[in-house]
C-alpha cells in the first residue's frame, strides 16, 4: 500500500484500538464515537483529497519503487520545494488552516530525519538504520503521525530529574534485550487518539543529569500501556454546522500521553541517553527549516480566512467606507503579503544540506515563527472589534426556522444581504475568534512554535550579525 484513501485510514483505526479517555469514559471505537467521529472524518477527507484525480499529480510523487505522498518527498531541487508547498497548500486550503496536525506536518519531521539519518548514527549505525526503516514503514503505508514533545507542567522551576516524582516526565525505567521500558507522561498530542503512530523526541534545553529523559522513538498509537487522556471536548457530535461552521468540522482532540511501563522495541529507538545530541536534534536534522515551511503555508491559509472574514463583515454593514476601518483591513492584508513573501524567500534561498538534498532557508521561516502568532492574534482582535456587538446577538438556525423566523428575517438583515446570510457570516466570525473552538485556535497558534521568548532569543543567538555591525562601523566613519 502506498497512497491510501480515507476509508483505509478509518479501517486502520478500527483494526488497531487504542486506550483513549474523554470526559470520564473510555472510548470504545474511535471512528464511531460521537466525540471523535468528526475529527476522524476530517482527516479521512484529507486522504481522499490526496488520492483524488484532481490533486494526485501535486500531492504524490513517484520514486521508482512506488508512488508516495509528496509530504514524504526529500527535496533535491527548487522544483521539489515548490511541489511540497503546492501539496501542503491543498490540505491547508481545504481546512482553512484550522487543522494544525494535518498528516503533512509529522511526515515532514520524519522526512528530515531520514534525510539526516547520519546524525542519529553518531551513537551507532543501527540508530540511523532505525530512522531510515521507520521512515519507509510510514511512507509506504501512508500513515498518520502525531507527536508529544513537551513535558507536563508540573514544577517548571525544576528539571525532569528534580521533580518529586522521578517519572512525572517520560523517562527510561530499564534497558532490556528487547528494548527500552519507559514510564511517565508527555504532552501535547494533538490528534493523538486518532493518529496511527506517535513520535516522541526531545526539545533543546535539556540539562546534564537528565540522560534518562532524552528519548526519540516512534510507536503505534495502539501500543499496550500507552494511554491518551483528552482535554474536555468542545463538540459532542451534536453541534450544528450551520451554527458552528468551523468547530463542527475541524475539532482536533488534544491529549496527554501516559506511558505505563511501555516497551519501545530497539528497532523503534532513534536516540536515547545523550544530552548533547538531544539538544542538537532540532538544528542538525533540518527540522526547523522544513516544519517552518509547512507551518507557514498552513498559517497563511488561516490568516487568509481571518482577513476575508473581517472584510466580509465590514461590507455586510457597509462600515468599510470609513478610513479607520480601511486602515485596519489594510494592516491585515499587509500581513498576508509578508507571510507569502517569507515562504517564497525561504524557497528561493534554499540551503544545501550537504547530503544531496536542500532545505528552505531558516532565517525567513524562523522570523515567521515569531511574528505569525502575533499577527494572527491581531487578526482575531481586529475581527472582533470591527464586528462589535454584532458578534453577540446571532440567533440559531432553529430560531430562523421557528415561528419567530419573520422577526429574525426582518431585524437581522445587513446592507444588501438577507438575514440568513448575515447571521451565518457573523457566526463564522464568532466561531473563528470567540467560541471555545476559536479560543483554542488562538492559544494553539501562540505556542505552536514553542515559547515565543525563546524563539526570538534563539533567532538572535543563531544569526550572523557581523554584516550589520560592520555597517554600523562604516556609518560612523567620517573620512
C-alpha positions in Angstrom: 0.0 0.0 0.0 1.3 3.5 -0.8 -1.1 6.4 -1.1 -4.2 5.4 0.8 -7.8 6.8 0.9 -9.9 8.0 3.8 -11.7 4.7 4.1 -8.4 2.8 4.5 -7.3 5.2 7.3 -10.6 4.6 9.1 -10.2 0.8 8.7 -6.8 1.0 10.2 -8.2 2.8 13.3 -10.8 0.1 13.7 -8.3 -2.7 13.4 -6.0 -1.1 16.0 -8.0 0.1 19.0 -6.1 2.3 21.4 -6.7 3.4 25.0 -8.4 6.7 24.9 -10.2 8.6 27.7 -12.5 11.5 27.2 -14.9 13.2 29.7 -14.5 10.4 32.2 -15.1 7.5 30.0 -13.1 5.1 27.9 -13.8 5.3 24.2 -14.6 2.0 22.6 -14.4 2.8 18.9 -12.6 6.0 17.9 -14.2 6.0 14.4 -17.8 6.0 15.6 -17.7 7.7 19.0 -19.7 10.9 18.9 -16.8 13.0 20.2 -14.2 11.6 17.7 -16.2 10.8 14.6 -15.9 14.2 13.1 -12.2 14.8 13.8 -11.5 11.4 12.3 -13.6 12.2 9.3 -11.8 15.5 8.7 -8.5 13.5 8.4 -10.1 10.9 6.2 -11.3 13.7 3.9 -7.7 14.9 3.5 -6.5 11.4 2.5 -9.3 11.3 -0.1 -8.1 14.7 -1.5 -4.6 13.4 -1.8 -5.7 10.3 -3.8 -8.1 12.2 -6.0 -7.5 12.7 -9.7 -7.6 16.4 -9.2 -4.7 16.6 -6.8 -2.8 13.3 -7.4 -0.1 14.9 -9.6 0.6 17.5 -6.9 0.2 15.5 -3.8 2.0 12.3 -4.8 5.4 11.5 -6.3 6.9 8.5 -7.9 10.3 7.4 -6.6 10.6 4.4 -8.8 9.8 1.9 -6.1 6.3 3.2 -5.5 4.0 6.3 -5.5 4.1 8.1 -2.2 2.6 11.2 -0.6 4.5 14.4 -1.5 4.9 15.3 2.2 7.4 12.4 2.4 9.4 13.8 -0.6 13.0 14.6 0.2 13.6 17.8 -1.8 16.7 17.8 -4.0 15.7 20.8 -6.2 13.8 24.1 -6.0 11.1 22.4 -8.0 10.7 19.8 -5.2 10.3 22.6 -2.7 7.6 24.2 -4.8 5.8 20.9 -5.2 5.9 20.4 -1.5 4.4 23.8 -1.0 1.6 23.2 -3.5 0.8 19.9 -1.9 0.7 21.3 1.6 -1.5 24.2 0.3 -4.2 21.7 -0.8 -4.7 20.5 2.7 -4.3 23.9 4.2 -6.9 25.5 2.0 -9.3 22.6 2.4 -9.3 23.1 6.2 -8.8 26.9 6.1 -5.6 26.2 8.1 -7.6 25.1 11.1 -6.2 21.6 11.3 -2.8 22.1 12.9 -1.9 18.5 13.0 -2.7 17.5 9.4 -0.6 14.5 8.3 1.9 16.5 6.3 3.4 18.1 9.5 4.9 15.0 11.1 5.5 13.4 7.7 7.8 16.4 7.2 9.6 15.8 10.5 10.1 12.2 9.6 11.4 13.1 6.2 14.0 15.4 7.7 15.2 12.6 10.0 15.5 10.2 7.1 17.5 12.7 5.1 19.8 13.5 8.0 19.9 9.9 9.5 23.6 10.1 9.9 23.0 12.4 12.8 21.3 9.6 14.7 24.1 7.2 13.6 26.6 9.1 15.9 25.6 6.7 18.7 25.7 3.7 16.4 24.8 2.8 12.8 21.8 0.9 14.0 20.0 4.1 15.0 20.5 5.6 11.6 19.1 2.4 10.1 16.2 2.6 12.5 15.3 6.1 11.3 15.5 5.2 7.6 13.5 2.0 8.1 10.8 3.7 10.1 10.5 6.5 7.5 10.0 3.8 4.8 7.5 2.0 7.1 5.4 5.1 7.5 5.8 6.4 3.9 5.0 3.1 2.3 1.8 2.8 4.4 0.9 6.5 4.2 0.4 6.5 8.0 -0.8 9.5 10.0 1.6 10.5 12.7 1.4 12.9 15.6 3.9 13.8 18.3 4.3 14.5 22.0 7.4 16.5 22.8 6.6 18.7 25.8 6.9 17.7 29.5 3.9 18.1 31.7 3.8 21.5 33.5 4.5 20.0 37.0 7.2 22.1 38.6 8.8 24.3 35.9 11.4 25.7 38.3 13.0 22.2 38.4 14.5 19.9 35.8 13.0 16.5 34.9 15.4 14.8 37.3 14.5 17.1 40.1 10.7 16.5 40.2 9.1 15.0 43.3 8.0 12.1 41.1 11.0 10.9 39.1 8.7 9.7 36.4 6.5 12.8 36.2 8.2 13.3 32.9 8.7 10.4 30.4 11.9 8.6 31.1 13.7 5.2 30.8 13.0 2.7 33.6 15.1 -0.1 32.2 17.1 -1.2 29.2 16.3 -4.8 28.2 17.4 -7.1 25.3 14.1 -6.3 23.6 14.1 -2.5 24.0 13.6 0.3 26.4 10.9 0.3 29.2 9.6 3.9 29.6 7.3 5.5 32.1 5.8 8.9 32.6 3.9 11.5 30.6 4.3 13.8 27.6 2.1 16.4 26.1 0.6 17.8 23.9 -0.5 15.2 21.4 -2.9 16.9 19.1 -4.9 14.2 17.2 -3.0 11.7 19.4 -6.0 9.4 19.9 -6.8 9.5 16.1 -3.3 9.0 14.7 -1.7 5.8 13.5 1.7 6.5 15.1 3.1 8.6 17.9 6.6 10.3 17.7 8.4 11.3 20.8 11.6 13.4 20.6 13.5 15.9 22.8 13.5 19.6 22.6 16.5 21.9 23.3 17.2 22.9 26.8 18.0 19.5 28.4 20.2 19.7 31.4 23.1 17.5 32.5 21.8 14.7 34.7 18.7 14.2 32.6 20.0 11.5 30.4 17.2 9.1 31.1 14.7 11.6 29.8 16.5 12.0 26.4 14.3 9.9 24.1 13.4 9.8 20.4 11.2 7.0 19.2 8.1 6.1 17.2 5.4 3.6 18.2 1.9 2.8 17.2 -0.8 4.7 19.0 -2.3 1.4 19.8 0.7 0.2 21.8 0.0 -1.6 25.0 0.5 0.6 28.1 0.1 3.9 26.1 -2.9 5.9 27.3 -4.4 9.1 25.9 -6.2 11.4 28.3 -8.0 14.1 26.3 -9.0 17.6 27.2 -12.6 18.4 27.5 -14.2 18.0 24.1 -15.8 21.2 22.6 -18.1 19.2 20.3 -20.0 16.1 21.5 -21.0 15.3 17.9 -24.2 17.3 18.0 -23.0 20.8 17.2 -24.8 22.3 14.2 -22.6 23.0 11.2 -24.9 25.9 10.5 -24.3 27.5 13.9 -20.6 26.3 14.2 -19.3 26.1 10.7 -15.7 25.6 11.8 -15.9 23.9 15.2 -18.4 21.2 13.9 -15.9 20.2 11.2 -12.4 20.8 12.4 -12.3 20.0 16.1 -8.9 18.5 17.0 -8.6 16.3 20.1 -5.6 17.3 22.3 -4.3 14.7 24.8 -1.8 13.9 27.5 0.2 10.8 26.7 0.7 8.5 29.7 3.2 5.6 29.3 2.7 2.8 31.8 6.0 0.8 31.5 5.7 0.7 27.7 8.2 -1.3 25.8 9.9 0.6 23.0 11.5 -2.1 20.7 15.1 -1.4 19.8 14.2 -1.0 16.1 11.9 1.9 17.1 14.5 3.7 19.2 16.3 6.5 17.4 18.1 8.3 20.2 18.4 7.9 24.0 20.6 8.9 26.9 22.7 11.6 25.1 22.1 15.2 26.4 24.3 16.8 23.7 22.5 15.0 20.9 19.1 15.7 22.4 19.8 19.4 22.4 21.2 19.4 18.9 18.4 17.4 17.2 16.3 20.3 16.0 19.2 22.1 14.4 21.1 19.1 13.0 18.2 17.3 11.3 16.7 20.3 9.4 13.5 20.1 11.4 13.1 23.8 11.9 13.5 24.6 8.2 11.0 22.1 6.9 8.4 22.3 9.6 8.7 26.1 9.4 7.8 25.7 5.7 4.7 23.6 6.4 3.7 25.8 9.4 3.9 29.0 7.3 1.8 27.5 4.4 -0.9 26.4 6.8 -0.7 29.6 8.8 -1.1 31.6 5.6 -4.4 29.8 4.8 -5.6 30.5 8.3 -4.7 34.2 8.2 -6.4 34.5 4.7 -9.6 33.2 6.2 -9.5 35.7 9.1 -8.7 38.6 6.8 -11.5 37.6 4.4 -14.0 37.3 7.3 -13.0 40.8 8.6 -13.5 42.3 5.1 -16.8 40.5 4.6 -18.2 41.6 8.0 -17.5 45.3 7.2 -19.0 45.1 3.8 -22.1 43.4 5.1 -22.8 46.5 7.3 -21.1 49.0 5.0 -18.5 50.1 7.5 -15.7 49.5 5.1 -16.1 53.0 3.7 -14.7 54.6 6.9 -11.0 55.4 6.8 -10.1 53.9 10.2 -11.8 50.6 9.2 -9.9 50.6 5.9 -6.6 51.2 7.8 -7.2 48.1 9.9 -8.2 46.0 6.9 -5.1 47.2 5.0 -3.0 46.2 8.0 -4.3 42.6 7.8 -3.8 42.5 4.0 -0.2 43.6 4.6 0.4 40.6 6.9 -0.7 38.2 4.2 1.9 39.6 1.8 4.7 39.4 4.4 3.8 35.7 5.1 3.7 34.7 1.5 6.9 36.7 0.8 8.8 34.9 3.6 7.7 31.5 2.2 8.9 32.3 -1.3 12.1 33.8 0.0 12.8 30.6 2.0 12.4 28.6 -1.2 14.5 30.9 -3.3 17.3 31.0 -0.7 17.2 27.2 -0.1 20.2 25.8 1.6 22.1 22.6 0.7 22.2 20.0 3.5 25.5 18.6 2.3 23.9 15.3 1.6 22.5 15.9 -1.8 19.2 17.5 -0.6 18.1 21.1 0.0 16.0 22.7 2.7 14.1 26.0 2.9 16.2 28.9 4.2 16.0 29.1 8.0 16.0 32.9 8.6 12.7 34.0 6.9 10.8 31.0 8.3 12.1 31.5 11.8 11.1 35.2 11.6 7.6 34.0 10.7 7.6 31.6 13.6 7.9 34.6 15.9 5.7 37.0 14.1 2.9 34.9 12.7 1.3 34.1 16.0 1.3 37.8 16.9 -0.2 38.7 13.5 -2.9 36.0 13.9 -3.8 37.4 17.4 -4.0 40.8 15.9 -6.4 39.5 13.2 -8.6 38.0 15.8 -8.7 41.3 17.7 -9.4 43.4 14.5 -12.2 41.0 13.5 -13.8 41.2 16.9 -13.5 45.0 17.1 -14.9 45.6 13.6 -17.8 43.2 14.2 -18.5 44.9 17.5 -21.8 43.9 19.2 -22.9 42.1 16.2 -20.9 39.1 17.3 -23.1 38.7 20.4 -26.6 38.8 19.0 -26.7 36.0 16.5 -29.7 33.6 16.9 -29.6 29.9 15.9 -30.8 28.2 12.8 -33.6 26.8 14.9 -34.7 30.4 15.6 -34.7 31.3 11.9 -36.9 28.2 11.1 -39.3 28.8 14.1 -42.4 30.9 14.4 -40.2 33.9 15.2 -38.5 33.5 11.9 -40.2 36.5 10.4 -38.7 38.7 13.1 -35.3 37.3 12.6 -35.5 37.9 8.8 -36.7 41.4 9.4 -34.2 42.6 12.0 -31.1 40.7 11.2 -30.7 41.9 7.7 -27.5 43.5 6.6 -26.7 46.1 3.9 -27.8 44.4 0.8 -27.8 40.9 2.3 -30.6 39.0 3.8 -30.8 37.9 7.5 -29.7 34.3 6.9 -26.5 35.4 5.0 -25.6 38.0 7.6 -26.2 35.7 10.6 -24.1 32.9 9.0 -21.2 35.3 8.4 -21.3 36.6 11.9 -21.5 33.0 13.3 -18.4 32.1 11.2 -16.6 35.1 12.6 -17.5 34.2 16.2 -16.6 30.5 15.7 -13.2 31.6 14.3 -12.5 34.1 17.2 -14.7 33.7 20.2 -16.1 30.2 20.8 -14.2 27.5 22.6 -13.0 26.4 19.2 -11.9 29.9 18.2 -10.1 30.5 21.5 -8.3 27.1 21.3 -7.1 28.1 17.8 -5.7 31.4 19.3 -3.9 29.6 22.1 -2.7 26.9 19.8 -1.0 29.5 17.5 0.5 31.4 20.4 2.5 28.3 21.4 2.6 26.3 18.2 6.3 27.1 17.7 7.1 27.0 21.4 7.9 29.7 23.9 8.0 32.9 21.8 10.6 34.5 24.0 12.9 31.5 23.4 12.1 31.5 19.7 13.2 35.2 19.3 16.2 34.8 21.6 17.3 31.7 19.8 16.9 33.6 16.5 19.3 36.3 17.7 21.8 33.8 19.1 21.9 31.8 15.8 22.1 34.8 13.4 25.3 36.1 12.0 25.0 39.8 12.8 28.6 40.7 11.7 27.4 42.4 8.4 25.0 44.6 10.4 27.7 45.6 12.9 30.1 46.2 10.0 27.5 48.6 8.5 27.4 50.5 11.8 31.1 50.9 11.8 31.0 52.1 8.2 28.3 54.6 9.1 30.5 56.1 11.8 33.4 56.7 9.5 33.6 60.4 8.6 36.6 60.4 6.3 
